[in-house]
């Protein structure tokens, strides 16, 4: 029995935040590309979570969650 059949799902969380005149998409230490616009950072994050379950958290200047974009396997079914 594997972890998926037991009901456990790995959840990807990517945080989008301001960073030195741009926007950083933080996925994990060492995986934090910086973009000129917030929309570019969100687009990158949407591509990264495309085939996974997870969410994108857009943070404001005080690092509080301004917006959450959730993704699940049911969102991708035809």
MIZA-620839 format. One record per residue (C-alpha): residue in three letters; x, y, z; residue number from 0. Coordinates in steps of 0.02 Angstrom, whole numbers. Last residue first. Layout:
BEGIN
[r "ala",[X,Y,Z],NUM];
...
This chain:
BEGIN
[r "unk",[-596,862,-900],77];
[r "unk",[-512,845,-731],76];
[r "unk",[-387,979,-679],75];
[r "unk",[-481,1060,-533],74];
[r "unk",[-516,885,-462],73];
[r "unk",[-328,857,-442],72];
[r "unk",[-318,1007,-328],71];
[r "unk",[-253,1185,-345],70];
[r "unk",[-281,1331,-225],69];
[r "unk",[-243,1515,-260],68];
[r "unk",[-229,1614,-98],67];
[r "unk",[-227,1804,-86],66];
[r "unk",[-160,1937,32],65];
[r "unk",[-70,1820,152],64];
[r "unk",[30,1923,277],63];
[r "unk",[213,1956,242],62];
[r "unk",[206,2142,290],61];
[r "unk",[230,2197,108],60];
[r "unk",[88,2085,49],59];
[r "unk",[97,1897,22],58];
[r "unk",[25,1796,-123],57];
[r "unk",[3,1614,-70],56];
[r "unk",[-1,1484,-208],55];
[r "unk",[-83,1320,-162],54];
[r "unk",[-62,1134,-172],53];
[r "unk",[-105,974,-260],52];
[r "unk",[8,931,-406],51];
[r "unk",[6,927,-595],50];
[r "unk",[6,1116,-628],49];
[r "unk",[92,1166,-466],48];
[r "unk",[252,1230,-551],47];
[r "unk",[158,1312,-697],46];
[r "unk",[45,1407,-578],45];
[r "unk",[199,1464,-482],44];
[r "unk",[281,1534,-640],43];
[r "unk",[120,1627,-685],42];
[r "unk",[110,1698,-509],41];
[r "unk",[289,1762,-520],40];
[r "unk",[256,1840,-692],39];
[r "unk",[97,1922,-625],38];
[r "unk",[193,1996,-478],37];
[r "unk",[312,2082,-597],36];
[r "unk",[501,2092,-615],35];
[r "unk",[531,1911,-567],34];
[r "unk",[642,1825,-437],33];
[r "unk",[670,1637,-430],32];
[r "unk",[664,1550,-261],31];
[r "unk",[711,1367,-270],30];
[r "unk",[869,1364,-164],29];
[r "unk",[771,1343,-4],28];
[r "unk",[598,1285,-58],27];
[r "unk",[453,1354,-163],26];
[r "unk",[480,1542,-143],25];
[r "unk",[421,1644,-293],24];
[r "unk",[506,1812,-271],23];
[r "unk",[435,1976,-338],22];
[r "unk",[535,2128,-391],21];
[r "unk",[614,2287,-325],20];
[r "unk",[717,2198,-193],19];
[r "unk",[594,2058,-152],18];
[r "unk",[406,2070,-132],17];
[r "unk",[321,1904,-99],16];
[r "unk",[246,1753,-189],15];
[r "unk",[238,1596,-82],14];
[r "unk",[231,1424,-162],13];
[r "unk",[151,1280,-68],12];
[r "unk",[151,1105,-140],11];
[r "unk",[45,976,-49],10];
[r "unk",[96,794,-43],9];
[r "unk",[-59,688,-28],8];
[r "unk",[-93,557,104],7];
[r "unk",[-254,459,81],6];
[r "unk",[-185,285,113],5];
[r "unk",[-188,246,-73],4];
[r "unk",[-75,395,-103],3];
[r "unk",[53,338,28],2];
[r "unk",[76,167,-50],1];
[r "unk",[0,0,0],0];
